[in-house]
Amino acid sequence: MKTTISQLQKHIGETVTIGAWLHNKRSSGKIAFLQLRDGTGFVQGVVLKNDVPEELWSQAKGLTQETSLWVTGTVQEDNRSKLGVELLITDLEVIHESVDYPITPKEHGTEFLMDHRHLWLRSKRQHAIMKIRNEIIHAIYEFFYENGFVKVDPPILTGSSAEGTTTLFHTKYFDEDAYLSQSGQLYMEAAAMALGKVFSFGPTFRAEKSKTRRHLIEFWMIEPEMAFVEHEESLEIQEQFVSHVVQSVLKRCQIELEVLGRDISKLENVKAPFPRITYDQAIEMLKEKGFDDIEWGEDFGAPHETAIAESFDKPVFITHYPKDIKAFYMKPDPTREDVVLCADLIAPEGYGEIIGGSQRIDDLNLMEKRYEEHGLTADAYNWYLDLRKYGSVPHSGFGLGLERTVAWISGVEHVRETIPFPRLLNRLYP
């Protein structure tokens, strides 16, 4: 019977065949231990010299790392294994012999591993991170579909910036200037006016020359927009959303979290509601923690976000930032014109902002004023003004960065490990 490693527990006592690669091997006298992987998981295969033909024993002893195989054997319970089983091998067939595989069990430098990313993905650690990433994606779709959202795909090539910044990748669109999208938000607002509650899930691009552990040049964003939803309701949706994602990973990725050595007690705490502090309170908190140079009106950097997060055991919302340091489309607080109805969600353990969101301006006159203040050309943004001309309603939205979320939930230090093929400053290979 042909099966996969992830399904072996269902076949205890049976003889099965799997397609696999040799991840590693060791021998102890008359026993050879083959660490096998097939993409669905890892399992130990055992070859007993006295129970197999001499030819098979010699073949098993001579196998090289990453050789591909057909492996036949009997599934046995093994409580020492994370999978709960091992495979007592009775037959081997080499599909392709791997010679001089470059990533050996010894330590390798980061640059070497990044140059061999196409092979590094095969390692246990990278496999675990990618499986967690996959579960996060699954949980994201699950949450939005179960809550009545419609997926909409905004364009990647755009004629303008969503946030009025200059960190854009420029290209030519036949005879016009175009840019790779840094956010689908403006288009998602249009979709929300047609479909009510929508979300996008796609690649975004920021031409920031940043080398920090939190930044990528190309990354994936989840951007929901919701008609008839105001600031407070949006925060409730965000915390329910993040709670759902974290709890789904805890439920379905126990083996992967163990491989990574993740302290799951810190994730078990991540259940709505989340604490909330205002920007004003955050400034006071930072000054109490010794950040004497931070002044009201300045944006927070990574050290500030980490210091704030240390006071909480869950993600924390920082709300009501100054208008002047936030995007042009954010709605001012009706009781206070100098701050906007927005929030950043800061993850615990130093992982920084994972969500940025706000209630959007729905008043035409105020949006036109913002255009003037930010020097936005009406030609590029006329369609966005139309959303305020024809049946405008209160609406809110947010964006979650997938790779930062994967890093936080996995406990991985650098986002370069959270995407299959990272695009970093000075790295476009492989």
N, C-alpha and C positions, 0 to 999 in steps of 0.2 A: 504494500500500500504506500503510495506516494503522499507525503505530507510536508509540513513546515515545522520549524523549531517551536514556534509559538503555539502550535497545536499538539505538541508531544504529550502533554499531560492527559489528553483525552485518549491516549493509546498505550497506557501502561500495560506491560505484559505482551504487547503485540510486536510483530516484526514490521518495520517501516523502512522506507527509502526517502532520503532528503537530498536535495542539491545544496551544496555548501562550499564555503571556502575555508581553508585552514588558517585560523587566526594565529595560533601559536601551538607549540607542542612541548612535551617533556616526557621523559621515560624514567621508570624506576625498576630496574632489574628486568623482570619478565612482563611488565605492564607498560604500555604506551598510552599517554593521555593526550588526546587531540582536542584542542579548543576550536570548535566549529562555529561558523556564523552563516546565516543565509539571508540576512536583511530583516527577518522578523525577530531575530533574537540570537542569543549565544547559548551553546550547550557543550558539555564535555562528552566526548566520545572516548570509550575505553577499548583498547585492543589487548587481549590476553594471549601471550605467546603460545601457551600450551593448548589453547582452544581454537587456533586458526592455522591454516597451512603456512609453512615456512615462507613461501612467496609473499603472502599477504602481510606477514610480520615484517619482512624486509622492506616491503613497499611502504608500510606505515612508518617505519623508522626513518625512511629516506625522504619523506614528504617535506617540501619547502613551503615557507610562509606565503600565504595567499594563493596557493595552488587550488584550482577548482576541482570539485569531486562529486561523484555520486556515492553516497554512503548508505549502506544497509545495516540495520542492527535491531536489537530488541530494546524497547523502552523500559527502563527500570526506575523505581522511586529512588530519590537521593535527597534526603532532607538537608544536606549541606549546600546544595545548589539553590541559587535564587529562583531558578525555574522549577525546582522540586523533582527533577528527573535527570538521568544521564542516559547515554546510548551505548549499549554493549555491542560493539561493531563486529559484524560477521563477514562483511564484504566491502571492498573499496574499488572504485573505478575513477582513474584520473581523467578529467575532462581536458584540462590545460595546465601544464606545469609552469609555475611562476619561478623565474630565476632572478636572483639578486634584487629582491623587493627592497626599495630604498628606505622605507620606514621600518626600522628594526625595533625590537623591544627596548633598546637603550634610549636614553634621553636625547631629544633633538631640540634645536633652537626654534624660536617662534618663526623666524623668517624662512627657515628650511621647511617647516611644516606648512606655512602659508604658500610657499612655492609648489608644494605637493598637496595642495588642498583637495584635489581630485582623488587622491589616495588616502589622505588623512581622515576623510569622512568615514572610512571603514573601521576606524578604531572604536573601542567600546565607549569611550567618553563622548566622542562626536556622534555616534549612533544614538546614545541616550539623549543628547541635546536635541537632535533632529526629531526623535520620537516625541519628546515633550513639545517641541514647536508644532508638530503635527496635531497633537492633542489640543493645544491652545487654539489652533485654527478651527478644529472640529467644534470645540466648545463655543467659539465666537459665532459660528454659523448657527449652532444649536440655539444659543440665547436669542439671537435676532429673529430667527424664523419662528421660534416659540412665542415671541412677543409681538408678532404682527408687522415686522419690518420687511421691506422689499429691497432686494439687492439691485443697485444701479451702478453701472460702470462709467465713471467720468473719463474724459479724454486724457491721454498722457501728453499729447502735443497741445499747447495752449498759446493764445496770443498775448497773454498778460500774466502777471504775478497774482497769486491769491492773497498774499499778505503785503504787497507793495515793497518787497525787499529786492536787493540786487544779487542775492545768492542763487542765481538761476543759470542753468545750462542753455546757452543760446544756440540755435540752429537756423537754417534757412528753410522756409516752407514754400518751395518754388520761389516766387518773387517777394514773399513777405518774411518778416522776422517771426520766429516762433521760439518757444521755450519748452523744456521738459518740465512736467508738472511738479510743483513742490507741495501741492495739496489739491484734492478734488472738491474742497468744501463749497466753493461758490456754485459749482454745478450741482452739488448735492442739495443746496438750498432750493434751486430751481426744481429738482426732482421731488423734494418734500412738498412743494406747492402743488404738485400733480398727484403724488401717491401717499402723502401723509407722513409716514415714518419710513425712512430709507436708510441704507448703509452702503458704503463702498468698501472694497478691499483690494488694494492694488499698490503698485510700486510708486514711490515718490523720490524726488531727486533734489539734493541741496548741494550747491557748489561752495560749501564752506570749507576753508582750508584748515580743518580741525583734526587733531590727532588724539583727542581724548578717548578714553575707553567707552564713552557713551555715544560716540558719533560714527555714522556711516555716510557715505556719499549717496548710495542707493539703498533704500529701505522700504518696508511695507507698512502702510497705514490703514487703519480701520476708521472710517469717518461716517458716523451716523448723523442724520439731521431729522428734526422732528417738528412738524407743524403743530401749532396750538400747545406747545410745551414751553413753560417759562423756566427761569434759572433754577429754582428750588427742586422742581420735578426732575429736571435734567440731572442734578446731582444724585438724586435717589436712583435714577436709572443707571448712572455710571457706577455707583457702588454695588448695585445688584449685579451688574454686568461683570465687574472685576471679581466679585465673590464667586459667581458661577464658574468663571474660567479657572480660578485657583482651585476650587473644590473638585472640579472635573479632573484636573491634573493629579491631585492627591488620590482620587478614586481609581484612575485608569493607568497611572504611570509610576506605580510603587517601585517596580524593579529599576526603572531608569533613575528615579530620584535617589535610590540607594547606591547605584553605580556612581553617581556624582557626589555622594556623601552629603546630600542636602539635609539640613536640619529642618525636618518637616513640622516641628512644633511651631516654628515661626510662620509657616503657611497655614496651619490649622486655625490660627487666630484671625485669618483674613475672611471675615464675614461681616456683611452690612449690619448696622450702619458704621460709617467711618467718621472719625473726628474731623471737625472743621475749625479753622482759625482764619481770621481776616489777614490781609496783608499788613495792616497796622499792628495787629497782635504779633505777627511774625517778626516785624522789625523790632518790637520790644523784646521778644524772646531772644533774638540774635544779639542784641546789645547786652542782655543779661548773661549770655554765653561768651562774652568777650569780643564780639565783632563790633568794636567801637567805630570803625570807619564806614559802616553801612549807613546810608542816609535814606530818608523817605524819598521815593521817586526813582530809586535805583532798582534794577532787576536783580534777581538772585542768581548766583553762580552755583556750581556743584558743591563747594564747601558749605554754603548757606543752606542749601536743600538738605544736605546730609545732617547738619547740626539740628535743623528743625525736626527731621524724621526721627532722630535719636530719642525724642521726648514721647514717642508713640510706638505702640506695638502693632499697629495696623497702618495701612496707607492713610495719609492725611490730606484733606483738601485745604489749599490756601486760596481764599476767595477775595474778590474786590481789590484787584490790583489797580494802580494808578492808570488813568486813561492814556497818558502819554507814552507808556512803555508797552502798550498792547495794540493789537491790530485795529484797523480803521472801522471794521464792521461790528465791533462789540458795543452793546447797548449800555449807556451810562446808568448808574444807579439813580432811580427817580428821586431819592432823598439826598443825593450827593453827586454833583456833576463831575468831580475830579476823579472818581473811581468808576469802574465798569462791572457789570454783572458777569463775572467770569470766575473760573477756578482752574488751578493746576492740581493734579493729583500726584503727590509725592510718595514713591514707594519706600518701604523701610530698608534698612541695611545699606544705605548709601547708593541706591540705584537711581535716585533722582526722579525727575518728572516722567511719568508714563502716559498721562492724559493731560491735554489742554482743551478747555471748552468754554463756551460762553452762550449767553442769550444774544441773539443778533439784533441789530437795529432794524426795526420794521417801519420806521417813519421816513417817508420820502424826503422831506425837507432836511431832516437831520443827516440823512445819508448824502445828500447833495453837498451839505456843508463839509462833511468829512472828505468828500472828493477834493474839494478846494484846499482843505488843510493839508492833505497828503499829496497833492499834485498829481492826482490820478486823471488820466485822459478819458474824457467821456466816450470817445470812439471805441476804446477797448472795453469799457465797462458799461455801455448803454444797456445791454441785455440784463445786467445785474440790477440796474435801477428799475427796470420794468417789473421786477418782482415786488417792488414797493408801490408801483403804480396801479397794478391790477389785482385787487383782492389781497392786500397785505395782511398778514396775521402775525401774532407773537410766535417766535420759533427759536429753537436752540439746537446746538449740536456740539460735538466734541471729536477729537481725534486721539486714537491710541496707537502708539508706536509698537509694532509687533516685536522687533528685536530687543528693545529695552525690556519689554514684558517677559520675553523668553529668558533673558539674562537674569532678571530678578527671580522668577519662579524656579529656574534651574540652579541659581546660586553661582552663575558663571561670572567671572570678573569683567571680561571684555566682550563687547557685542560682536566682535569679529567671528566668534565661535557660534553665534546664534543664527546665522544665515548660511546656506550651503556654499555660496561663492561670494564672499564679501568684496565690496568695492570701497576701497579706502584711499586716502590721499597717497598718491604714488603707487597704488596697486590696482592694476587692471588685468592681472594674470593670476591663476588660469581663468 
